[in-house]
Amino acid sequence: MADTDNIQEAERYHLDIPVKNEPFALKGSNSLDWGMKNRLSNIFDPVSSRTVMLAVDHGYFMGPTTGLERIDVSIVPLLPYADTLMCTRGILRSTIPPTFNKGVVLRASGGPSILKELSNEQIAVDMEDAVRLNVAAAAVQVFVGGEFETQSIHNMTRLVDMGNRYGVPVLGVTAVGREMVRDAKYMRLATRICAELGASYVKTYYVEEGFESVAASCPVPIVIAGGKKLPELDALKMAYNAIQQGASGVDMGRNIFQSEAPTAMIQAVRKVVHKDMKPEVAFELYQELK
């Protein structure tokens, strides 16, 4: 029981200081619940409102792809430089140190391998397990225009409902199949659908023509996928152009862990994303650190 003797009269009301009620600066997120905002703050840097996500979830449909044969060897040393780690619950439990205290974005959809039709996914993680793992967000693939388009969108809306119940944001990942056109028109359609149906933020591909319209027409933050492995300077240019044209970050995998010097590369990417460093300067930093 609290000591009630000698209670001092409260007097520090700071009447000359207006009450502070700081808005949540992340695009389209100010009206979310506190828990949602708190989790998003473990993904997006509170100062820059941007993120460098390290994507290592490829194994859920590709198996041990190049650079991810031993995540304990190739990925764990990179964790100090990432704002967020995107992975599966199997890797999180088996390999990622529990001392990792930044945001985890959990891959929550799955089903087919690269041997089958990829759009035929289902929700593969219960939201209670995501909460048990203390994740910052759950990610689901959305195949707009794919064979199982409606099913994948329904996966996302069900996950959004569960996420709202538990205060967990959902990342809508716009998948691009072999027969889909990667242009601004398609990206506007896919990202807007994800946002309209409740995704807290969206991952999509950068396109050289018209990406500004993709970012402008999406009411929630967009992070770009790194995509296939590019020469380091080209990857840095892609990241820089995306950020300058409205993206809120990158979710890079192969362009980091398949780099000749992954630790140097992720540090260079951070400078581009958070400090607006020109790609040529960041490439020089990469070479120095390498």
C-alpha positions as CSV (number, residue, x, y, z in Angstrom):
1,M,0.0,0.0,0.0
2,A,1.3,3.5,-0.8
3,D,2.7,5.6,2.0
4,T,0.1,8.3,2.7
5,D,2.2,10.2,5.3
6,N,3.7,13.6,4.5
7,I,2.0,13.8,1.1
8,Q,3.2,16.9,-0.7
9,E,0.7,19.1,-2.5
10,A,1.0,18.8,-6.3
11,E,2.0,22.1,-7.9
12,R,4.1,21.4,-11.0
13,Y,1.3,21.9,-13.6
14,H,3.4,23.9,-16.0
15,L,0.6,26.2,-16.8
16,D,2.7,28.2,-19.2
17,I,3.4,25.1,-21.4
18,P,0.7,24.0,-23.8
19,V,-0.2,20.3,-23.7
20,K,1.7,18.4,-26.4
21,N,-0.2,16.0,-28.7
22,E,2.3,15.1,-31.4
23,P,0.8,13.7,-34.6
24,F,2.1,10.3,-36.0
25,A,4.0,11.4,-39.0
26,L,3.9,8.2,-41.0
27,K,1.8,8.6,-44.1
28,G,-1.8,7.6,-43.7
29,S,-1.3,6.2,-40.2
30,N,-2.3,8.9,-37.8
31,S,-5.8,7.5,-37.1
32,L,-4.5,4.0,-36.2
33,D,-4.7,2.6,-32.7
34,W,-1.7,3.2,-30.4
35,G,-0.5,-0.4,-30.7
36,M,-0.5,-0.2,-34.4
37,K,1.5,3.0,-34.4
38,N,3.9,1.6,-31.9
39,R,4.6,-1.5,-34.0
40,L,5.0,0.6,-37.2
41,S,7.5,2.7,-35.2
42,N,9.6,-0.5,-35.0
43,I,9.6,-0.7,-38.8
44,F,9.8,3.0,-39.9
45,D,12.5,5.2,-38.3
46,P,10.7,7.8,-36.2
47,V,12.9,10.6,-37.5
48,S,13.0,9.9,-41.2
49,S,9.7,7.9,-41.4
50,R,11.6,5.5,-43.7
51,T,12.8,2.0,-43.4
52,V,15.5,-0.4,-44.6
53,M,13.9,-3.8,-44.4
54,L,16.1,-6.9,-44.8
55,A,14.1,-9.5,-46.7
56,V,15.1,-13.1,-46.1
57,D,11.8,-14.9,-46.5
58,H,12.6,-16.3,-49.9
59,G,12.9,-19.9,-48.6
60,Y,9.2,-20.2,-48.0
61,F,8.7,-21.0,-51.7
62,M,12.3,-21.1,-53.2
63,G,14.1,-23.2,-50.6
64,P,17.8,-22.4,-49.7
65,T,18.5,-19.9,-52.5
66,T,21.9,-18.4,-53.0
67,G,22.9,-16.3,-50.0
68,L,20.4,-17.9,-47.7
69,E,21.9,-21.4,-47.4
70,R,23.0,-20.6,-43.8
71,I,21.0,-17.7,-42.4
72,D,23.0,-17.9,-39.1
73,V,26.2,-17.2,-41.1
74,S,25.0,-14.8,-43.8
75,I,22.1,-12.9,-42.3
76,V,22.6,-12.7,-38.5
77,P,25.7,-10.5,-38.8
78,L,23.6,-8.0,-40.9
79,L,20.9,-7.5,-38.3
80,P,22.5,-4.5,-36.5
81,Y,22.2,-2.5,-39.8
82,A,18.6,-3.3,-40.6
83,D,15.6,-1.4,-39.4
84,T,13.4,-4.5,-39.8
85,L,13.8,-8.1,-40.6
86,M,11.3,-9.8,-42.9
87,C,11.3,-13.6,-42.4
88,T,9.2,-16.7,-41.7
89,R,8.3,-18.0,-38.3
90,G,10.4,-21.1,-38.8
91,I,13.5,-19.0,-39.3
92,L,12.6,-16.6,-36.6
93,R,12.3,-19.4,-34.0
94,S,15.2,-21.5,-35.2
95,T,17.9,-19.0,-36.1
96,I,17.2,-15.3,-35.2
97,P,18.7,-14.4,-31.8
98,P,16.0,-13.4,-29.3
99,T,18.1,-10.4,-28.5
100,F,17.2,-8.8,-31.8
101,N,15.0,-6.0,-30.6
102,K,14.0,-4.3,-33.9
103,G,10.8,-4.9,-35.8
104,V,10.1,-8.3,-37.4
105,V,7.8,-8.5,-40.3
106,L,6.4,-12.0,-40.4
107,R,5.6,-13.8,-43.7
108,A,2.1,-14.9,-43.1
109,S,1.1,-16.4,-46.5
110,G,2.3,-19.5,-48.3
111,G,1.4,-22.8,-49.9
112,P,2.9,-23.4,-53.4
113,S,6.6,-23.7,-54.2
114,I,8.3,-22.5,-57.4
115,L,7.2,-25.8,-58.9
116,K,3.5,-24.8,-58.8
117,E,1.2,-21.8,-59.5
118,L,2.5,-19.2,-57.0
119,S,-0.8,-17.3,-56.7
120,N,-2.5,-20.3,-55.1
121,E,-1.5,-19.2,-51.6
122,Q,-3.4,-19.4,-48.3
123,I,-2.9,-17.7,-44.9
124,A,-0.2,-19.7,-43.3
125,V,0.2,-18.1,-39.9
126,D,-2.4,-17.6,-37.1
127,M,-2.4,-14.1,-35.8
128,E,-2.2,-15.4,-32.3
129,D,1.2,-16.9,-33.2
130,A,2.3,-13.7,-34.7
131,V,1.5,-11.9,-31.4
132,R,3.2,-14.7,-29.5
133,L,6.3,-13.9,-31.6
134,N,6.0,-10.2,-30.8
135,V,6.1,-9.2,-34.5
136,A,5.8,-5.7,-35.8
137,A,3.7,-6.6,-38.8
138,A,2.4,-9.6,-40.8
139,A,3.0,-9.8,-44.6
140,V,0.8,-11.4,-47.2
141,Q,1.2,-11.8,-50.9
142,V,-1.5,-10.3,-53.2
143,F,-1.6,-11.4,-56.8
144,V,-3.7,-8.8,-58.6
145,G,-4.4,-10.2,-62.1
146,G,-3.1,-13.6,-61.1
147,E,-5.0,-16.9,-61.5
148,F,-6.0,-16.9,-57.8
149,E,-6.4,-13.1,-57.5
150,T,-9.6,-13.1,-55.4
151,Q,-8.3,-15.8,-53.1
152,S,-5.1,-13.8,-52.4
153,I,-7.0,-10.6,-51.8
154,H,-9.3,-12.5,-49.5
155,N,-6.2,-13.7,-47.7
156,M,-5.1,-10.2,-47.1
157,T,-8.5,-8.9,-45.9
158,R,-8.9,-11.8,-43.5
159,L,-5.4,-11.0,-42.2
160,V,-6.3,-7.3,-41.9
161,D,-9.3,-8.2,-39.8
162,M,-7.2,-10.4,-37.5
163,G,-4.5,-7.8,-37.3
164,N,-7.0,-5.1,-36.3
165,R,-8.3,-7.3,-33.6
166,Y,-4.8,-7.7,-32.1
167,G,-3.2,-4.4,-33.1
168,V,-0.8,-5.9,-35.7
169,P,-0.3,-4.0,-39.0
170,V,-0.5,-5.9,-42.3
171,L,1.9,-5.5,-45.2
172,G,0.3,-6.1,-48.6
173,V,3.0,-7.4,-51.0
174,T,2.1,-6.9,-54.6
175,A,3.3,-9.9,-56.5
176,V,4.1,-9.8,-60.2
177,G,3.7,-13.0,-62.1
178,R,5.5,-14.0,-65.3
179,E,2.7,-12.8,-67.5
180,M,2.0,-9.5,-65.7
181,V,3.2,-6.2,-67.0
182,R,5.5,-4.3,-64.6
183,D,4.4,-0.7,-65.4
184,A,3.0,2.2,-63.4
185,K,-0.5,1.5,-64.4
186,Y,-0.4,-2.0,-62.9
187,M,1.5,-0.9,-59.8
188,R,-1.1,1.9,-59.2
189,L,-3.9,-0.7,-59.4
190,A,-2.3,-3.3,-57.2
191,T,-1.0,-0.9,-54.5
192,R,-4.3,1.0,-54.3
193,I,-6.3,-2.2,-54.0
194,C,-4.1,-3.3,-51.0
195,A,-4.5,0.1,-49.3
196,E,-8.2,0.4,-50.0
197,L,-8.8,-3.0,-48.4
198,G,-6.9,-2.2,-45.2
199,A,-3.1,-2.8,-45.6
200,S,-1.1,-0.6,-43.3
201,Y,1.6,-0.3,-45.9
202,V,2.4,-1.8,-49.2
203,K,5.5,-3.4,-50.9
204,T,5.8,-3.1,-54.6
205,Y,8.3,-2.9,-57.4
206,Y,10.0,0.3,-58.6
207,V,9.3,1.3,-62.2
208,E,11.4,3.9,-64.0
209,E,8.4,5.6,-65.7
210,G,5.7,7.0,-63.6
211,F,6.6,5.7,-60.1
212,E,5.7,9.1,-58.7
213,S,2.1,8.5,-59.6
214,V,2.2,5.1,-57.9
215,A,3.5,6.6,-54.6
216,A,1.1,9.6,-54.9
217,S,-2.0,7.5,-55.4
218,C,-1.3,5.1,-52.6
219,P,-2.6,6.6,-49.3
220,V,-0.3,4.5,-47.1
221,P,3.5,4.1,-47.2
222,I,5.1,2.2,-50.0
223,V,8.4,0.3,-49.7
224,I,10.0,-1.1,-52.9
225,A,11.1,-4.6,-53.4
226,G,14.8,-5.1,-54.3
227,G,13.9,-7.7,-56.9
228,K,16.6,-9.5,-58.8
229,K,20.3,-9.0,-58.1
230,L,21.7,-5.9,-59.7
231,P,25.2,-4.4,-59.8
232,E,25.6,-2.5,-56.5
233,L,25.6,1.0,-58.1
234,D,22.4,0.1,-60.0
235,A,20.7,-1.1,-56.8
236,L,21.7,2.1,-55.0
237,K,20.4,4.2,-57.9
238,M,17.1,2.3,-57.8
239,A,16.7,2.9,-54.1
240,Y,17.6,6.6,-54.4
241,N,15.2,7.2,-57.2
242,A,12.4,5.4,-55.4
243,I,12.9,7.4,-52.2
244,Q,13.1,10.7,-54.1
245,Q,9.8,9.8,-55.9
246,G,7.8,9.1,-52.8
247,A,8.7,5.6,-51.5
248,S,9.1,5.3,-47.7
249,G,11.8,2.7,-47.8
250,V,13.2,-0.5,-49.4
251,D,12.7,-4.2,-48.7
252,M,15.9,-5.6,-50.1
253,G,17.1,-9.1,-50.0
254,R,19.2,-10.4,-52.9
255,N,20.7,-7.0,-53.6
256,I,22.2,-7.1,-50.1
257,F,22.8,-10.8,-49.1
258,Q,24.0,-11.7,-52.6
259,S,26.4,-8.7,-52.8
260,E,30.1,-9.3,-52.7
261,A,30.2,-7.4,-49.4
262,P,26.7,-7.6,-47.8
263,T,27.7,-5.6,-44.7
264,A,29.1,-2.8,-46.7
265,M,26.1,-2.8,-49.0
266,I,23.4,-2.6,-46.3
267,Q,25.2,0.4,-44.8
268,A,25.3,2.1,-48.1
269,V,21.6,1.5,-48.6
270,R,20.9,3.0,-45.2
271,K,22.7,6.2,-46.2
272,V,20.6,6.5,-49.4
273,V,17.3,5.8,-47.6
274,H,17.7,7.7,-44.4
275,K,20.2,10.5,-45.4
276,D,19.3,11.0,-49.1
277,M,22.9,10.3,-50.0
278,K,23.5,10.3,-53.8
279,P,24.0,6.8,-55.1
280,E,27.4,7.6,-56.5
281,V,28.6,8.8,-53.1
282,A,27.0,5.7,-51.4
283,F,28.8,3.5,-53.9
284,E,32.1,5.1,-52.9
285,L,31.2,4.4,-49.2
286,Y,30.4,0.8,-50.2
287,Q,33.8,0.4,-51.8
288,E,35.5,1.9,-48.8
289,L,33.7,-0.4,-46.3
290,K,34.2,-3.4,-48.6
